[in-house]
Amino acid sequence: MEGITWIGKNRYILADERDQTLYWIAVDAQTESVGVARAHRLRLSVRLGGSRKFRPENYGFEGVVWDDAQHRLFVAKGKRPPRIFRMEGDSLWHAAAGVDLSIYEWWPKNGLIVDDISTLGFYAGHLLVLSDESKTLMEYSGDSKLISMMPLWRGWQSLERAIPQPEGIAVDHEEKIYILSEPNLFYRFERQ
């Protein structure tokens, strides 16, 4: 599993990188473990890139995020090439609703300026795209326009060294940005 997003109440969607599958699961106070064997699922067969003999595992789904205001799901394919898909429909909110789903390729108006996507985030109507290889966080407006970039390099944002492998992003209600990095690093950024 490579991504998780909360879609309301006790419902979540998980993204499996290798199988390019989305799983709908429920987690509540009584949940002790989670399995996907019986979960509702949606598999997207997106060309991964690479030769038939060599299909790198890191080319599948890397991130998933829910836009609660518009009831849309964004899913990112990691690289070669990086792609973002936007999904809409009642099936996203509740997997048992039957299939009622529209899938679009989301593309920024001024282009995607990185060669990889490690995950996605969403805050205040803006899509956040985190790149591991470029070590950059990008913010796109509701009309897919790049409006800001945050380098995660040494000397920027008071960092003593570049964030080694940024893989996770979240923003809280106070606009604090949280970034997870492998191996086992956690960063918090606040406005000054």
C-alpha positions in Angstrom: 0.0 0.0 0.0 1.3 3.4 -0.9 -1.4 5.9 -0.1 -4.4 6.5 2.2 -7.1 9.1 2.3 -10.1 9.7 4.5 -13.4 10.2 2.6 -15.7 10.8 5.6 -17.2 9.1 8.6 -15.2 5.9 9.1 -14.4 5.4 5.4 -11.0 5.4 3.7 -9.5 4.7 0.3 -6.1 2.9 0.0 -3.9 2.9 -3.1 -1.9 -0.1 -3.9 1.1 0.8 -6.0 2.0 -2.5 -7.6 -1.5 -3.6 -8.5 -2.8 -0.1 -9.4 -5.8 -0.8 -7.3 -7.9 1.4 -5.0 -9.6 -0.3 -2.0 -12.5 1.1 0.1 -12.2 0.2 3.8 -13.9 1.1 7.0 -12.1 1.8 10.3 -13.9 2.5 13.5 -13.2 2.3 17.3 -13.7 -1.5 17.2 -11.3 -2.2 14.3 -8.3 -4.2 15.3 -6.9 -5.0 11.9 -7.6 -4.1 8.3 -7.5 -6.4 5.3 -8.4 -5.8 1.7 -9.3 -9.4 0.6 -13.0 -8.6 0.9 -12.9 -4.8 0.4 -14.6 -3.1 -2.5 -12.0 -2.2 -5.1 -11.3 -0.5 -8.4 -8.3 -1.5 -10.5 -7.0 0.9 -13.2 -4.7 -0.5 -15.8 -2.4 2.4 -16.4 0.7 1.7 -18.6 3.5 1.7 -16.1 6.4 2.4 -18.5 9.6 0.5 -18.8 10.2 -2.6 -21.0 8.2 -5.8 -20.7 11.1 -7.5 -19.0 11.7 -4.6 -16.6 8.7 -3.1 -14.9 9.9 -1.2 -11.9 7.7 -1.4 -8.9 7.9 2.4 -8.3 6.0 3.4 -11.4 2.4 2.6 -10.1 0.2 4.6 -7.8 2.1 6.8 -5.4 -0.6 8.9 -3.8 -4.3 9.4 -3.3 -6.2 12.3 -1.8 -9.9 13.2 -1.4 -11.4 16.6 -2.1 -14.3 16.7 0.4 -15.8 19.9 -0.9 -16.2 18.7 -4.5 -16.4 14.9 -3.8 -13.5 14.1 -6.1 -10.6 11.7 -5.7 -7.1 12.4 -7.1 -4.7 9.5 -7.7 -1.1 9.9 -8.7 1.1 7.6 -10.8 4.7 8.0 -9.7 6.7 8.5 -12.8 7.6 7.6 -16.4 5.6 9.6 -16.9 4.1 11.0 -13.7 0.3 11.4 -14.1 -2.6 12.5 -12.0 -6.1 11.2 -12.4 -9.3 12.9 -11.1 -12.3 10.7 -10.4 -15.8 11.8 -9.8 -19.0 9.9 -9.0 -21.2 8.4 -6.3 -19.1 5.3 -6.3 -16.2 7.2 -4.7 -18.3 8.2 -1.7 -19.7 4.7 -1.1 -18.3 1.8 -2.9 -21.5 -0.2 -2.5 -23.4 2.4 -4.5 -22.7 0.6 -7.8 -20.5 1.9 -10.6 -21.1 5.6 -11.4 -17.6 6.9 -12.0 -15.9 9.4 -14.4 -12.2 9.4 -14.7 -10.2 12.3 -16.2 -6.5 12.9 -16.5 -5.7 16.0 -14.5 -3.0 18.2 -16.1 -1.8 21.6 -14.7 -2.2 24.6 -17.1 1.5 25.4 -16.9 2.7 21.8 -17.0 4.0 19.4 -14.4 7.5 20.6 -13.8 8.8 17.5 -12.0 9.7 14.0 -13.2 8.1 12.2 -10.3 5.3 12.4 -7.8 5.7 10.8 -4.4 2.2 11.8 -3.0 -0.7 14.2 -3.1 -2.4 16.4 -0.6 -5.4 18.7 -0.6 -6.0 21.9 1.4 -8.5 24.7 1.0 -9.4 23.8 -2.6 -5.8 23.5 -3.7 -4.1 20.3 -4.8 -0.6 19.7 -3.3 1.9 17.7 -5.3 5.0 16.4 -3.5 8.1 15.3 -5.5 10.7 13.1 -4.0 13.4 13.4 -6.7 13.0 17.2 -7.0 12.4 17.6 -3.3 9.7 20.2 -4.0 6.2 20.7 -2.8 3.9 22.4 -5.4 0.5 24.0 -4.8 -2.1 24.1 -7.6 -5.3 26.2 -7.6 -8.7 24.9 -8.3 -8.3 25.8 -12.0 -5.0 23.8 -12.2 -2.6 26.7 -12.1 0.7 26.5 -10.3 0.5 29.1 -7.5 3.4 28.3 -5.2 6.4 26.0 -4.8 8.2 25.1 -1.6 11.8 23.7 -2.2 12.8 21.2 0.5 16.5 21.7 -0.1 19.3 22.6 2.2 19.2 26.3 3.1 15.5 26.7 2.3 12.7 26.8 4.9 15.4 26.8 7.6 16.5 23.3 6.6 20.1 22.3 7.6 20.0 19.6 4.9 17.6 18.6 2.1 14.8 16.3 3.1 16.1 13.0 2.0 13.0 11.2 0.7 9.8 13.1 1.1 6.9 10.7 0.8 3.9 12.0 2.8 2.1 15.4 3.1 -0.7 16.8 5.3 -1.8 20.3 6.2 -3.8 21.1 9.4 -6.5 23.7 10.0 -3.8 26.2 11.2 -2.0 25.8 7.8 0.9 23.9 9.4 2.5 21.6 6.8 3.6 18.1 7.8 6.0 16.1 5.6 7.1 12.5 6.2 10.4 11.3 4.8 12.0 8.0 4.7 13.7 6.7 6.7 11.5 7.7 9.7 11.8 11.5 9.6 8.9 13.9 10.4 9.0 17.7 9.5 6.6 20.5 10.5 6.6 23.8 8.7 4.8 26.9 10.1 4.2 30.4 8.7 6.3 33.1 10.4 
